[in-house]
Amino acid sequence: MKPWSVFFAVLLLSLLSTAGAAASGREPSQGEMRAEVAKLVSAAEKLTTLWPWSSPVPEVAQAAAYGKAIAPFLVSILADDPDSLGESPPEVNWNVQQQVALALCKIYGVTEEGGHVYMNRASREQNANVKRFWLRKVYEQ
């Protein structure tokens, strides 16, 4: 079996198990969602190119398959201001920030653009609004 076919088989099984839990009426556990977020973060940390020059990692779709239930876990990862030049904690990773925001865009059907996703060429003010936007969106229900 070719490596890419194994990858797609694993991706399909993951998506089917997530969809199966939702279809059975079973809510995903916090542990399942934390594990899914950890997979997303791990995959994003391996990226060497920022979005939009690199596509969203497959884990974005896998996390988004959990729907709004996973959104609070995702929004908790977003930095208040990833542009804070030396003031940021070392764990702020632009690739992680972007991929998490892309998952939120997919969940909420929001366009992938500045103001919704951190952009390395956006103004500091625009990037500072990303987390505020997602906090309002996730908790407005």
Secondary structure, DSSP 4 states (H G I P E B T S, - for coil): --HHHHHHHHHHHHHHHHHHHHHTTPPPPHHHHHHHHHHHHHHHHT--S-TTTSPPPHHHHHHHTTGGGGHHHHHTTS-S-TT-TT-S-TT--HHHHHHHHHHHHHHHT---SBTTB--TTS-HHHHHHHHHHHHHHHH--
